[in-house]
């Protein structure tokens, strides 16, 4: 399979390999595809088709929090901020 990559991404890959972020171009592309698949699954898990489905998901989340399965808000915000960078 041949893939064309623009010069900015080639530079990113070169720097990433040189800095040890990736072991190879293939590894970088594979990691990118894994992240895309996770992102797609995450979007799917948060999407709702109607109000009842949204309310059911909110109830499930609240029940989970009530059962002690939550994390501190500071930790949640830290996770969100780190994913944006």
mmCIF file of the N, C-alpha and C atoms, coordinates in Angstrom:
data_MODEL
# 
_entry.id   MODEL 
# 
loop_
_atom_site.group_PDB 
_atom_site.id 
_atom_site.type_symbol 
_atom_site.label_atom_id 
_atom_site.label_alt_id 
_atom_site.label_comp_id 
_atom_site.label_asym_id 
_atom_site.label_entity_id 
_atom_site.label_seq_id 
_atom_site.pdbx_PDB_ins_code 
_atom_site.Cartn_x 
_atom_site.Cartn_y 
_atom_site.Cartn_z 
_atom_site.occupancy 
_atom_site.B_iso_or_equiv 
_atom_site.pdbx_formal_charge 
_atom_site.auth_seq_id 
_atom_site.auth_comp_id 
_atom_site.auth_asym_id 
_atom_site.auth_atom_id 
_atom_site.pdbx_PDB_model_num 
ATOM 1   N N  . UNK A 1 1  ? 0.847   -1.173 0.000  1.00 0.00 ? 1  UNK A N  1 
ATOM 2   C CA . UNK A 1 1  ? 0.000   0.000  0.000  1.00 0.00 ? 1  UNK A CA 1 
ATOM 3   C C  . UNK A 1 1  ? 0.892   1.236  0.000  1.00 0.00 ? 1  UNK A C  1 
ATOM 4   N N  . UNK A 1 2  ? 0.567   2.182  -0.833 1.00 0.00 ? 2  UNK A N  1 
ATOM 5   C CA . UNK A 1 2  ? 1.296   3.452  -0.876 1.00 0.00 ? 2  UNK A CA 1 
ATOM 6   C C  . UNK A 1 2  ? 0.432   4.545  -0.283 1.00 0.00 ? 2  UNK A C  1 
ATOM 7   N N  . UNK A 1 3  ? 1.027   5.356  0.567  1.00 0.00 ? 3  UNK A N  1 
ATOM 8   C CA . UNK A 1 3  ? 0.319   6.455  1.197  1.00 0.00 ? 3  UNK A CA 1 
ATOM 9   C C  . UNK A 1 3  ? 1.116   7.724  0.955  1.00 0.00 ? 3  UNK A C  1 
ATOM 10  N N  . UNK A 1 4  ? 0.438   8.765  0.498  1.00 0.00 ? 4  UNK A N  1 
ATOM 11  C CA . UNK A 1 4  ? 1.103   10.054 0.319  1.00 0.00 ? 4  UNK A CA 1 
ATOM 12  C C  . UNK A 1 4  ? 0.909   10.880 1.577  1.00 0.00 ? 4  UNK A C  1 
ATOM 13  N N  . UNK A 1 5  ? 2.005   11.433 2.069  1.00 0.00 ? 5  UNK A N  1 
ATOM 14  C CA . UNK A 1 5  ? 1.986   12.224 3.292  1.00 0.00 ? 5  UNK A CA 1 
ATOM 15  C C  . UNK A 1 5  ? 2.569   13.589 2.964  1.00 0.00 ? 5  UNK A C  1 
ATOM 16  N N  . UNK A 1 6  ? 1.861   14.644 3.411  1.00 0.00 ? 6  UNK A N  1 
ATOM 17  C CA . UNK A 1 6  ? 2.344   15.991 3.088  1.00 0.00 ? 6  UNK A CA 1 
ATOM 18  C C  . UNK A 1 6  ? 3.642   16.297 3.846  1.00 0.00 ? 6  UNK A C  1 
ATOM 19  N N  . UNK A 1 7  ? 4.322   17.337 3.421  1.00 0.00 ? 7  UNK A N  1 
ATOM 20  C CA . UNK A 1 7  ? 5.650   17.641 3.963  1.00 0.00 ? 7  UNK A CA 1 
ATOM 21  C C  . UNK A 1 7  ? 5.624   17.962 5.452  1.00 0.00 ? 7  UNK A C  1 
ATOM 22  N N  . UNK A 1 8  ? 4.579   18.600 5.925  1.00 0.00 ? 8  UNK A N  1 
ATOM 23  C CA . UNK A 1 8  ? 4.490   18.914 7.353  1.00 0.00 ? 8  UNK A CA 1 
ATOM 24  C C  . UNK A 1 8  ? 4.406   17.634 8.183  1.00 0.00 ? 8  UNK A C  1 
ATOM 25  N N  . UNK A 1 9  ? 3.624   16.663 7.720  1.00 0.00 ? 9  UNK A N  1 
ATOM 26  C CA . UNK A 1 9  ? 3.503   15.400 8.446  1.00 0.00 ? 9  UNK A CA 1 
ATOM 27  C C  . UNK A 1 9  ? 4.781   14.572 8.331  1.00 0.00 ? 9  UNK A C  1 
ATOM 28  N N  . UNK A 1 10 ? 5.446   14.636 7.188  1.00 0.00 ? 10 UNK A N  1 
ATOM 29  C CA . UNK A 1 10 ? 6.734   13.940 7.045  1.00 0.00 ? 10 UNK A CA 1 
ATOM 30  C C  . UNK A 1 10 ? 7.752   14.498 8.031  1.00 0.00 ? 10 UNK A C  1 
ATOM 31  N N  . UNK A 1 11 ? 7.766   15.820 8.176  1.00 0.00 ? 11 UNK A N  1 
ATOM 32  C CA . UNK A 1 11 ? 8.658   16.459 9.133  1.00 0.00 ? 11 UNK A CA 1 
ATOM 33  C C  . UNK A 1 11 ? 8.314   16.022 10.561 1.00 0.00 ? 11 UNK A C  1 
ATOM 34  N N  . UNK A 1 12 ? 7.017   15.967 10.868 1.00 0.00 ? 12 UNK A N  1 
ATOM 35  C CA . UNK A 1 12 ? 6.565   15.511 12.177 1.00 0.00 ? 12 UNK A CA 1 
ATOM 36  C C  . UNK A 1 12 ? 7.038   14.079 12.435 1.00 0.00 ? 12 UNK A C  1 
ATOM 37  N N  . UNK A 1 13 ? 6.874   13.215 11.436 1.00 0.00 ? 13 UNK A N  1 
ATOM 38  C CA . UNK A 1 13 ? 7.312   11.828 11.567 1.00 0.00 ? 13 UNK A CA 1 
ATOM 39  C C  . UNK A 1 13 ? 8.822   11.738 11.766 1.00 0.00 ? 13 UNK A C  1 
ATOM 40  N N  . UNK A 1 14 ? 9.570   12.485 10.967 1.00 0.00 ? 14 UNK A N  1 
ATOM 41  C CA . UNK A 1 14 ? 11.031  12.469 11.087 1.00 0.00 ? 14 UNK A CA 1 
ATOM 42  C C  . UNK A 1 14 ? 11.473  12.898 12.485 1.00 0.00 ? 14 UNK A C  1 
ATOM 43  N N  . UNK A 1 15 ? 10.899  13.992 12.970 1.00 0.00 ? 15 UNK A N  1 
ATOM 44  C CA . UNK A 1 15 ? 11.239  14.462 14.317 1.00 0.00 ? 15 UNK A CA 1 
ATOM 45  C C  . UNK A 1 15 ? 10.809  13.445 15.375 1.00 0.00 ? 15 UNK A C  1 
ATOM 46  N N  . UNK A 1 16 ? 9.626   12.879 15.202 1.00 0.00 ? 16 UNK A N  1 
ATOM 47  C CA . UNK A 1 16 ? 9.133   11.898 16.155 1.00 0.00 ? 16 UNK A CA 1 
ATOM 48  C C  . UNK A 1 16 ? 10.013  10.664 16.239 1.00 0.00 ? 16 UNK A C  1 
ATOM 49  N N  . UNK A 1 17 ? 10.503  10.204 15.105 1.00 0.00 ? 17 UNK A N  1 
ATOM 50  C CA . UNK A 1 17 ? 11.401  9.040  15.081 1.00 0.00 ? 17 UNK A CA 1 
ATOM 51  C C  . UNK A 1 17 ? 12.745  9.415  15.706 1.00 0.00 ? 17 UNK A C  1 
ATOM 52  N N  . UNK A 1 18 ? 13.271  10.553 15.322 1.00 0.00 ? 18 UNK A N  1 
ATOM 53  C CA . UNK A 1 18 ? 14.567  10.999 15.853 1.00 0.00 ? 18 UNK A CA 1 
ATOM 54  C C  . UNK A 1 18 ? 14.510  11.200 17.372 1.00 0.00 ? 18 UNK A C  1 
ATOM 55  N N  . UNK A 1 19 ? 13.350  11.731 17.868 1.00 0.00 ? 19 UNK A N  1 
ATOM 56  C CA . UNK A 1 19 ? 13.207  12.001 19.304 1.00 0.00 ? 19 UNK A CA 1 
ATOM 57  C C  . UNK A 1 19 ? 12.736  10.788 20.104 1.00 0.00 ? 19 UNK A C  1 
ATOM 58  N N  . UNK A 1 20 ? 12.497  9.659  19.414 1.00 0.00 ? 20 UNK A N  1 
ATOM 59  C CA . UNK A 1 20 ? 12.094  8.448  20.106 1.00 0.00 ? 20 UNK A CA 1 
ATOM 60  C C  . UNK A 1 20 ? 10.602  8.332  20.373 1.00 0.00 ? 20 UNK A C  1 
ATOM 61  N N  . UNK A 1 21 ? 9.817   9.252  19.816 1.00 0.00 ? 21 UNK A N  1 
ATOM 62  C CA . UNK A 1 21 ? 8.369   9.177  19.981 1.00 0.00 ? 21 UNK A CA 1 
ATOM 63  C C  . UNK A 1 21 ? 7.810   7.976  19.221 1.00 0.00 ? 21 UNK A C  1 
ATOM 64  N N  . UNK A 1 22 ? 8.385   7.690  18.068 1.00 0.00 ? 22 UNK A N  1 
ATOM 65  C CA . UNK A 1 22 ? 7.989   6.543  17.243 1.00 0.00 ? 22 UNK A CA 1 
ATOM 66  C C  . UNK A 1 22 ? 9.240   5.740  16.910 1.00 0.00 ? 22 UNK A C  1 
ATOM 67  N N  . UNK A 1 23 ? 9.068   4.442  16.742 1.00 0.00 ? 23 UNK A N  1 
ATOM 68  C CA . UNK A 1 23 ? 10.207  3.614  16.349 1.00 0.00 ? 23 UNK A CA 1 
ATOM 69  C C  . UNK A 1 23 ? 10.381  3.585  14.837 1.00 0.00 ? 23 UNK A C  1 
ATOM 70  N N  . UNK A 1 24 ? 9.284   3.858  14.115 1.00 0.00 ? 24 UNK A N  1 
ATOM 71  C CA . UNK A 1 24 ? 9.338   3.855  12.653 1.00 0.00 ? 24 UNK A CA 1 
ATOM 72  C C  . UNK A 1 24 ? 8.107   4.572  12.115 1.00 0.00 ? 24 UNK A C  1 
ATOM 73  N N  . UNK A 1 25 ? 8.116   4.841  10.825 1.00 0.00 ? 25 UNK A N  1 
ATOM 74  C CA . UNK A 1 25 ? 6.943   5.442  10.182 1.00 0.00 ? 25 UNK A CA 1 
ATOM 75  C C  . UNK A 1 25 ? 5.747   4.500  10.310 1.00 0.00 ? 25 UNK A C  1 
ATOM 76  N N  . UNK A 1 26 ? 5.988   3.209  10.100 1.00 0.00 ? 26 UNK A N  1 
ATOM 77  C CA . UNK A 1 26 ? 4.898   2.236  10.230 1.00 0.00 ? 26 UNK A CA 1 
ATOM 78  C C  . UNK A 1 26 ? 4.290   2.259  11.626 1.00 0.00 ? 26 UNK A C  1 
ATOM 79  N N  . UNK A 1 27 ? 5.146   2.336  12.661 1.00 0.00 ? 27 UNK A N  1 
ATOM 80  C CA . UNK A 1 27 ? 4.652   2.367  14.042 1.00 0.00 ? 27 UNK A CA 1 
ATOM 81  C C  . UNK A 1 27 ? 3.840   3.628  14.297 1.00 0.00 ? 27 UNK A C  1 
ATOM 82  N N  . UNK A 1 28 ? 4.273   4.747  13.747 1.00 0.00 ? 28 UNK A N  1 
ATOM 83  C CA . UNK A 1 28 ? 3.546   6.005  13.927 1.00 0.00 ? 28 UNK A CA 1 
ATOM 84  C C  . UNK A 1 28 ? 2.175   5.947  13.263 1.00 0.00 ? 28 UNK A C  1 
ATOM 85  N N  . UNK A 1 29 ? 2.136   5.413  12.066 1.00 0.00 ? 29 UNK A N  1 
ATOM 86  C CA . UNK A 1 29 ? 0.860   5.305  11.350 1.00 0.00 ? 29 UNK A CA 1 
ATOM 87  C C  . UNK A 1 29 ? -0.068  4.339  12.071 1.00 0.00 ? 29 UNK A C  1 
ATOM 88  N N  . UNK A 1 30 ? 0.475   3.231  12.552 1.00 0.00 ? 30 UNK A N  1 
ATOM 89  C CA . UNK A 1 30 ? -0.347  2.272  13.286 1.00 0.00 ? 30 UNK A CA 1 
ATOM 90  C C  . UNK A 1 30 ? -0.912  2.913  14.556 1.00 0.00 ? 30 UNK A C  1 
ATOM 91  N N  . UNK A 1 31 ? -0.069  3.647  15.276 1.00 0.00 ? 31 UNK A N  1 
ATOM 92  C CA . UNK A 1 31 ? -0.545  4.324  16.492 1.00 0.00 ? 31 UNK A CA 1 
ATOM 93  C C  . UNK A 1 31 ? -1.631  5.340  16.153 1.00 0.00 ? 31 UNK A C  1 
ATOM 94  N N  . UNK A 1 32 ? -1.457  6.061  15.056 1.00 0.00 ? 32 UNK A N  1 
ATOM 95  C CA . UNK A 1 32 ? -2.474  7.017  14.620 1.00 0.00 ? 32 UNK A CA 1 
ATOM 96  C C  . UNK A 1 32 ? -3.797  6.347  14.301 1.00 0.00 ? 32 UNK A C  1 
ATOM 97  N N  . UNK A 1 33 ? -3.739  5.208  13.646 1.00 0.00 ? 33 UNK A N  1 
ATOM 98  C CA . UNK A 1 33 ? -4.959  4.472  13.316 1.00 0.00 ? 33 UNK A CA 1 
ATOM 99  C C  . UNK A 1 33 ? -5.643  3.938  14.567 1.00 0.00 ? 33 UNK A C  1 
ATOM 100 N N  . UNK A 1 34 ? -4.846  3.475  15.523 1.00 0.00 ? 34 UNK A N  1 
ATOM 101 C CA . UNK A 1 34 ? -5.418  3.005  16.794 1.00 0.00 ? 34 UNK A CA 1 
ATOM 102 C C  . UNK A 1 34 ? -6.147  4.161  17.486 1.00 0.00 ? 34 UNK A C  1 
ATOM 103 N N  . UNK A 1 35 ? -5.514  5.331  17.508 1.00 0.00 ? 35 UNK A N  1 
ATOM 104 C CA . UNK A 1 35 ? -6.143  6.497  18.135 1.00 0.00 ? 35 UNK A CA 1 
ATOM 105 C C  . UNK A 1 35 ? -7.426  6.907  17.404 1.00 0.00 ? 35 UNK A C  1 
ATOM 106 N N  . UNK A 1 36 ? -7.423  6.853  16.084 1.00 0.00 ? 36 UNK A N  1 
ATOM 107 C CA . UNK A 1 36 ? -8.634  7.159  15.324 1.00 0.00 ? 36 UNK A CA 1 
ATOM 108 C C  . UNK A 1 36 ? -9.759  6.185  15.644 1.00 0.00 ? 36 UNK A C  1 
ATOM 109 N N  . UNK A 1 37 ? -9.420  4.910  15.760 1.00 0.00 ? 37 UNK A N  1 
ATOM 110 C CA . UNK A 1 37 ? -10.431 3.908  16.100 1.00 0.00 ? 37 UNK A CA 1 
ATOM 111 C C  . UNK A 1 37 ? -11.002 4.161  17.495 1.00 0.00 ? 37 UNK A C  1 
ATOM 112 N N  . UNK A 1 38 ? -10.128 4.503  18.451 1.00 0.00 ? 38 UNK A N  1 
ATOM 113 C CA . UNK A 1 38 ? -10.593 4.812  19.807 1.00 0.00 ? 38 UNK A CA 1 
ATOM 114 C C  . UNK A 1 38 ? -11.473 6.049  19.807 1.00 0.00 ? 38 UNK A C  1 
ATOM 115 N N  . UNK A 1 39 ? -11.078 7.052  19.042 1.00 0.00 ? 39 UNK A N  1 
ATOM 116 C CA . UNK A 1 39 ? -11.864 8.283  18.955 1.00 0.00 ? 39 UNK A CA 1 
ATOM 117 C C  . UNK A 1 39 ? -13.241 7.993  18.370 1.00 0.00 ? 39 UNK A C  1 
ATOM 118 N N  . UNK A 1 40 ? -13.289 7.169  17.341 1.00 0.00 ? 40 UNK A N  1 
ATOM 119 C CA . UNK A 1 40 ? -14.562 6.824  16.725 1.00 0.00 ? 40 UNK A CA 1 
ATOM 120 C C  . UNK A 1 40 ? -15.458 6.100  17.724 1.00 0.00 ? 40 UNK A C  1 
ATOM 121 N N  . UNK A 1 41 ? -14.876 5.154  18.475 1.00 0.00 ? 41 UNK A N  1 
ATOM 122 C CA . UNK A 1 41 ? -15.645 4.418  19.478 1.00 0.00 ? 41 UNK A CA 1 
ATOM 123 C C  . UNK A 1 41 ? -16.128 5.346  20.581 1.00 0.00 ? 41 UNK A C  1 
ATOM 124 N N  . UNK A 1 42 ? -15.271 6.276  20.987 1.00 0.00 ? 42 UNK A N  1 
ATOM 125 C CA . UNK A 1 42 ? -15.653 7.229  22.031 1.00 0.00 ? 42 UNK A CA 1 
ATOM 126 C C  . UNK A 1 42 ? -16.807 8.109  21.564 1.00 0.00 ? 42 UNK A C  1 
ATOM 127 N N  . UNK A 1 43 ? -16.710 8.610  20.343 1.00 0.00 ? 43 UNK A N  1 
ATOM 128 C CA . UNK A 1 43 ? -17.808 9.429  19.803 1.00 0.00 ? 43 UNK A CA 1 
ATOM 129 C C  . UNK A 1 43 ? -19.099 8.630  19.735 1.00 0.00 ? 43 UNK A C  1 
ATOM 130 N N  . UNK A 1 44 ? -18.983 7.379  19.341 1.00 0.00 ? 44 UNK A N  1 
ATOM 131 C CA . UNK A 1 44 ? -20.157 6.515  19.242 1.00 0.00 ? 44 UNK A CA 1 
ATOM 132 C C  . UNK A 1 44 ? -20.793 6.315  20.617 1.00 0.00 ? 44 UNK A C  1 
ATOM 133 N N  . UNK A 1 45 ? -19.951 6.152  21.644 1.00 0.00 ? 45 UNK A N  1 
ATOM 134 C CA . UNK A 1 45 ? -20.482 5.908  22.988 1.00 0.00 ? 45 UNK A CA 1 
ATOM 135 C C  . UNK A 1 45 ? -21.148 7.145  23.566 1.00 0.00 ? 45 UNK A C  1 
ATOM 136 N N  . UNK A 1 46 ? -20.793 8.342  23.063 1.00 0.00 ? 46 UNK A N  1 
ATOM 137 C CA . UNK A 1 46 ? -21.389 9.571  23.572 1.00 0.00 ? 46 UNK A CA 1 
ATOM 138 C C  . UNK A 1 46 ? -22.537 10.080 22.710 1.00 0.00 ? 46 UNK A C  1 
ATOM 139 N N  . UNK A 1 47 ? -22.750 9.468  21.575 1.00 0.00 ? 47 UNK A N  1 
ATOM 140 C CA . UNK A 1 47 ? -23.817 9.957  20.703 1.00 0.00 ? 47 UNK A CA 1 
ATOM 141 C C  . UNK A 1 47 ? -25.154 9.379  21.160 1.00 0.00 ? 47 UNK A C  1 
ATOM 142 N N  . UNK A 1 48 ? -26.190 10.169 20.961 1.00 0.00 ? 48 UNK A N  1 
ATOM 143 C CA . UNK A 1 48 ? -27.540 9.737  21.305 1.00 0.00 ? 48 UNK A CA 1 
ATOM 144 C C  . UNK A 1 48 ? -28.457 10.077 20.139 1.00 0.00 ? 48 UNK A C  1 
ATOM 145 N N  . UNK A 1 49 ? -29.477 9.261  19.978 1.00 0.00 ? 49 UNK A N  1 
ATOM 146 C CA . UNK A 1 49 ? -30.395 9.496  18.863 1.00 0.00 ? 49 UNK A CA 1 
ATOM 147 C C  . UNK A 1 49 ? -31.674 10.191 19.305 1.00 0.00 ? 49 UNK A C  1 
ATOM 148 N N  . UNK A 1 50 ? -31.932 10.198 20.623 1.00 0.00 ? 50 UNK A N  1 
ATOM 149 C CA . UNK A 1 50 ? -33.140 10.877 21.087 1.00 0.00 ? 50 UNK A CA 1 
ATOM 150 C C  . UNK A 1 50 ? -32.995 11.257 22.565 1.00 0.00 ? 50 UNK A C  1 
ATOM 151 N N  . UNK A 1 51 ? -33.948 12.001 23.056 1.00 0.00 ? 51 UNK A N  1 
ATOM 152 C CA . UNK A 1 51 ? -33.888 12.497 24.430 1.00 0.00 ? 51 UNK A CA 1 
ATOM 153 C C  . UNK A 1 51 ? -33.907 11.364 25.454 1.00 0.00 ? 51 UNK A C  1 
ATOM 154 N N  . UNK A 1 52 ? -34.713 10.337 25.218 1.00 0.00 ? 52 UNK A N  1 
ATOM 155 C CA . UNK A 1 52 ? -34.775 9.219  26.166 1.00 0.00 ? 52 UNK A CA 1 
ATOM 156 C C  . UNK A 1 52 ? -33.432 8.512  26.298 1.00 0.00 ? 52 UNK A C  1 
ATOM 157 N N  . UNK A 1 53 ? -32.747 8.340  25.180 1.00 0.00 ? 53 UNK A N  1 
ATOM 158 C CA . UNK A 1 53 ? -31.440 7.694  25.229 1.00 0.00 ? 53 UNK A CA 1 
ATOM 159 C C  . UNK A 1 53 ? -30.457 8.552  26.034 1.00 0.00 ? 53 UNK A C  1 
ATOM 160 N N  . UNK A 1 54 ? -30.508 9.860  25.831 1.00 0.00 ? 54 UNK A N  1 
ATOM 161 C CA . UNK A 1 54 ? -29.654 10.768 26.592 1.00 0.00 ? 54 UNK A CA 1 
ATOM 162 C C  . UNK A 1 54 ? -29.954 10.667 28.084 1.00 0.00 ? 54 UNK A C  1 
ATOM 163 N N  . UNK A 1 55 ? -31.230 10.687 28.437 1.00 0.00 ? 55 UNK A N  1 
ATOM 164 C CA . UNK A 1 55 ? -31.616 10.597 29.846 1.00 0.00 ? 55 UNK A CA 1 
ATOM 165 C C  . UNK A 1 55 ? -31.177 9.268  30.461 1.00 0.00 ? 55 UNK A C  1 
ATOM 166 N N  . UNK A 1 56 ? -31.285 8.187  29.705 1.00 0.00 ? 56 UNK A N  1 
ATOM 167 C CA . UNK A 1 56 ? -30.840 6.879  30.193 1.00 0.00 ? 56 UNK A CA 1 
ATOM 168 C C  . UNK A 1 56 ? -29.337 6.866  30.452 1.00 0.00 ? 56 UNK A C  1 
ATOM 169 N N  . UNK A 1 57 ? -28.567 7.473  29.537 1.00 0.00 ? 57 UNK A N  1 
ATOM 170 C CA . UNK A 1 57 ? -27.120 7.527  29.722 1.00 0.00 ? 57 UNK A CA 1 
ATOM 171 C C  . UNK A 1 57 ? -26.756 8.396  30.923 1.00 0.00 ? 57 UNK A C  1 
ATOM 172 N N  . UNK A 1 58 ? -27.467 9.492  31.099 1.00 0.00 ? 58 UNK A N  1 
ATOM 173 C CA . UNK A 1 58 ? -27.223 10.339 32.261 1.00 0.00 ? 58 UNK A CA 1 
ATOM 174 C C  . UNK A 1 58 ? -27.548 9.603  33.556 1.00 0.00 ? 58 UNK A C  1 
ATOM 175 N N  . UNK A 1 59 ? -28.660 8.883  33.574 1.00 0.00 ? 59 UNK A N  1 
ATOM 176 C CA . UNK A 1 59 ? -29.032 8.092  34.759 1.00 0.00 ? 59 UNK A CA 1 
ATOM 177 C C  . UNK A 1 59 ? -27.973 7.035  35.071 1.00 0.00 ? 59 UNK A C  1 
ATOM 178 N N  . UNK A 1 60 ? -27.462 6.383  34.030 1.00 0.00 ? 60 UNK A N  1 
ATOM 179 C CA . UNK A 1 60 ? -26.419 5.375  34.220 1.00 0.00 ? 60 UNK A CA 1 
ATOM 180 C C  . UNK A 1 60 ? -25.166 6.014  34.817 1.00 0.00 ? 60 UNK A C  1 
ATOM 181 N N  . UNK A 1 61 ? -24.798 7.162  34.298 1.00 0.00 ? 61 UNK A N  1 
ATOM 182 C CA . UNK A 1 61 ? -23.625 7.870  34.807 1.00 0.00 ? 61 UNK A CA 1 
ATOM 183 C C  . UNK A 1 61 ? -23.804 8.309  36.250 1.00 0.00 ? 61 UNK A C  1 
ATOM 184 N N  . UNK A 1 62 ? -24.973 8.834  36.565 1.00 0.00 ? 62 UNK A N  1 
ATOM 185 C CA . UNK A 1 62 ? -25.238 9.266  37.937 1.00 0.00 ? 62 UNK A CA 1 
ATOM 186 C C  . UNK A 1 62 ? -25.238 8.078  38.898 1.00 0.00 ? 62 UNK A C  1 
ATOM 187 N N  . UNK A 1 63 ? -25.795 6.966  38.463 1.00 0.00 ? 63 UNK A N  1 
ATOM 188 C CA . UNK A 1 63 ? -25.787 5.759  39.295 1.00 0.00 ? 63 UNK A CA 1 
ATOM 189 C C  . UNK A 1 63 ? -24.354 5.291  39.554 1.00 0.00 ? 63 UNK A C  1 
ATOM 190 N N  . UNK A 1 64 ? -23.519 5.385  38.543 1.00 0.00 ? 64 UNK A N  1 
ATOM 191 C CA . UNK A 1 64 ? -22.116 5.009  38.689 1.00 0.00 ? 64 UNK A CA 1 
ATOM 192 C C  . UNK A 1 64 ? -21.422 5.915  39.701 1.00 0.00 ? 64 UNK A C  1 
ATOM 193 N N  . UNK A 1 65 ? -21.696 7.212  39.617 1.00 0.00 ? 65 UNK A N  1 
ATOM 194 C CA . UNK A 1 65 ? -21.122 8.147  40.587 1.00 0.00 ? 65 UNK A CA 1 
ATOM 195 C C  . UNK A 1 65 ? -21.621 7.850  41.988 1.00 0.00 ? 65 UNK A C  1 
ATOM 196 N N  . UNK A 1 66 ? -22.920 7.582  42.112 1.00 0.00 ? 66 UNK A N  1 
ATOM 197 C CA . UNK A 1 66 ? -23.497 7.262  43.422 1.00 0.00 ? 66 UNK A CA 1 
ATOM 198 C C  . UNK A 1 66 ? -22.872 6.005  44.019 1.00 0.00 ? 66 UNK A C  1 
ATOM 199 N N  . UNK A 1 67 ? -22.438 5.093  43.159 1.00 0.00 ? 67 UNK A N  1 
ATOM 200 C CA . UNK A 1 67 ? -21.820 3.850  43.622 1.00 0.00 ? 67 UNK A CA 1 
ATOM 201 C C  . UNK A 1 67 ? -20.331 4.036  43.941 1.00 0.00 ? 67 UNK A C  1 
ATOM 202 N N  . UNK A 1 68 ? -19.845 5.271  43.794 1.00 0.00 ? 68 UNK A N  1 
ATOM 203 C CA . UNK A 1 68 ? -18.454 5.565  44.140 1.00 0.00 ? 68 UNK A CA 1 
ATOM 204 C C  . UNK A 1 68 ? -17.458 5.308  43.039 1.00 0.00 ? 68 UNK A C  1 
ATOM 205 N N  . UNK A 1 69 ? -17.920 5.241  41.792 1.00 0.00 ? 69 UNK A N  1 
ATOM 206 C CA . UNK A 1 69 ? -17.016 4.945  40.670 1.00 0.00 ? 69 UNK A CA 1 
ATOM 207 C C  . UNK A 1 69 ? -16.499 6.190  39.960 1.00 0.00 ? 69 UNK A C  1 
ATOM 208 N N  . UNK A 1 70 ? -16.681 7.341  40.561 1.00 0.00 ? 70 UNK A N  1 
ATOM 209 C CA . UNK A 1 70 ? -16.229 8.584  39.938 1.00 0.00 ? 70 UNK A CA 1 
ATOM 210 C C  . UNK A 1 70 ? -14.778 8.894  40.259 1.00 0.00 ? 70 UNK A C  1 
ATOM 211 N N  . UNK A 1 71 ? -14.291 9.975  39.687 1.00 0.00 ? 71 UNK A N  1 
ATOM 212 C CA . UNK A 1 71 ? -12.953 10.480 39.984 1.00 0.00 ? 71 UNK A CA 1 
ATOM 213 C C  . UNK A 1 71 ? -13.103 11.937 40.397 1.00 0.00 ? 71 UNK A C  1 
ATOM 214 N N  . UNK A 1 72 ? -12.145 12.476 41.148 1.00 0.00 ? 72 UNK A N  1 
ATOM 215 C CA . UNK A 1 72 ? -12.222 13.882 41.545 1.00 0.00 ? 72 UNK A CA 1 
ATOM 216 C C  . UNK A 1 72 ? -12.252 14.791 40.315 1.00 0.00 ? 72 UNK A C  1 
ATOM 217 N N  . UNK A 1 73 ? -12.979 15.891 40.421 1.00 0.00 ? 73 UNK A N  1 
ATOM 218 C CA . UNK A 1 73 ? -13.109 16.828 39.296 1.00 0.00 ? 73 UNK A CA 1 
ATOM 219 C C  . UNK A 1 73 ? -11.746 17.316 38.832 1.00 0.00 ? 73 UNK A C  1 
ATOM 220 N N  . UNK A 1 74 ? -10.832 17.581 39.765 1.00 0.00 ? 74 UNK A N  1 
ATOM 221 C CA . UNK A 1 74 ? -9.504  18.078 39.379 1.00 0.00 ? 74 UNK A CA 1 
ATOM 222 C C  . UNK A 1 74 ? -8.785  17.072 38.480 1.00 0.00 ? 74 UNK A C  1 
ATOM 223 N N  . UNK A 1 75 ? -8.950  15.794 38.779 1.00 0.00 ? 75 UNK A N  1 
ATOM 224 C CA . UNK A 1 75 ? -8.334  14.751 37.951 1.00 0.00 ? 75 UNK A CA 1 
ATOM 225 C C  . UNK A 1 75 ? -9.000  14.694 36.573 1.00 0.00 ? 75 UNK A C  1 
ATOM 226 N N  . UNK A 1 76 ? -10.311 14.818 36.547 1.00 0.00 ? 76 UNK A N  1 
ATOM 227 C CA . UNK A 1 76 ? -11.044 14.801 35.274 1.00 0.00 ? 76 UNK A CA 1 
ATOM 228 C C  . UNK A 1 76 ? -10.618 15.966 34.387 1.00 0.00 ? 76 UNK A C  1 
ATOM 229 N N  . UNK A 1 77 ? -10.521 17.168 34.976 1.00 0.00 ? 77 UNK A N  1 
ATOM 230 C CA . UNK A 1 77 ? -10.119 18.340 34.199 1.00 0.00 ? 77 UNK A CA 1 
ATOM 231 C C  . UNK A 1 77 ? -8.676  18.207 33.710 1.00 0.00 ? 77 UNK A C  1 
ATOM 232 N N  . UNK A 1 78 ? -7.821  17.639 34.538 1.00 0.00 ? 78 UNK A N  1 
ATOM 233 C CA . UNK A 1 78 ? -6.442  17.416 34.121 1.00 0.00 ? 78 UNK A CA 1 
ATOM 234 C C  . UNK A 1 78 ? -6.391  16.465 32.921 1.00 0.00 ? 78 UNK A C  1 
ATOM 235 N N  . UNK A 1 79 ? -7.194  15.398 32.966 1.00 0.00 ? 79 UNK A N  1 
ATOM 236 C CA . UNK A 1 79 ? -7.229  14.437 31.857 1.00 0.00 ? 79 UNK A CA 1 
ATOM 237 C C  . UNK A 1 79 ? -7.718  15.104 30.580 1.00 0.00 ? 79 UNK A C  1 
ATOM 238 N N  . UNK A 1 80 ? -8.742  15.930 30.703 1.00 0.00 ? 80 UNK A N  1 
ATOM 239 C CA . UNK A 1 80 ? -9.294  16.625 29.532 1.00 0.00 ? 80 UNK A CA 1 
ATOM 240 C C  . UNK A 1 80 ? -8.262  17.580 28.950 1.00 0.00 ? 80 UNK A C  1 
ATOM 241 N N  . UNK A 1 81 ? -7.624  18.356 29.815 1.00 0.00 ? 81 UNK A N  1 
ATOM 242 C CA . UNK A 1 81 ? -6.607  19.310 29.333 1.00 0.00 ? 81 UNK A CA 1 
ATOM 243 C C  . UNK A 1 81 ? -5.445  18.607 28.667 1.00 0.00 ? 81 UNK A C  1 
ATOM 244 N N  . UNK A 1 82 ? -4.999  17.490 29.215 1.00 0.00 ? 82 UNK A N  1 
ATOM 245 C CA . UNK A 1 82 ? -3.857  16.782 28.641 1.00 0.00 ? 82 UNK A CA 1 
ATOM 246 C C  . UNK A 1 82 ? -4.195  16.167 27.287 1.00 0.00 ? 82 UNK A C  1 
ATOM 247 N N  . UNK A 1 83 ? -5.454  15.816 27.056 1.00 0.00 ? 83 UNK A N  1 
ATOM 248 C CA . UNK A 1 83 ? -5.852  15.249 25.773 1.00 0.00 ? 83 UNK A CA 1 
ATOM 249 C C  . UNK A 1 83 ? -5.958  16.308 24.691 1.00 0.00 ? 83 UNK A C  1 
ATOM 250 N N  . UNK A 1 84 ? -6.121  17.558 25.071 1.00 0.00 ? 84 UNK A N  1 
ATOM 251 C CA . UNK A 1 84 ? -6.267  18.632 24.094 1.00 0.00 ? 84 UNK A CA 1 
ATOM 252 C C  . UNK A 1 84 ? -4.933  19.094 23.567 1.00 0.00 ? 84 UNK A C  1 
ATOM 253 N N  . UNK A 1 85 ? -3.834  18.703 24.210 1.00 0.00 ? 85 UNK A N  1 
ATOM 254 C CA . UNK A 1 85 ? -2.497  19.197 23.805 1.00 0.00 ? 85 UNK A CA 1 
ATOM 255 C C  . UNK A 1 85 ? -1.719  18.124 23.136 1.00 0.00 ? 85 UNK A C  1 
# 
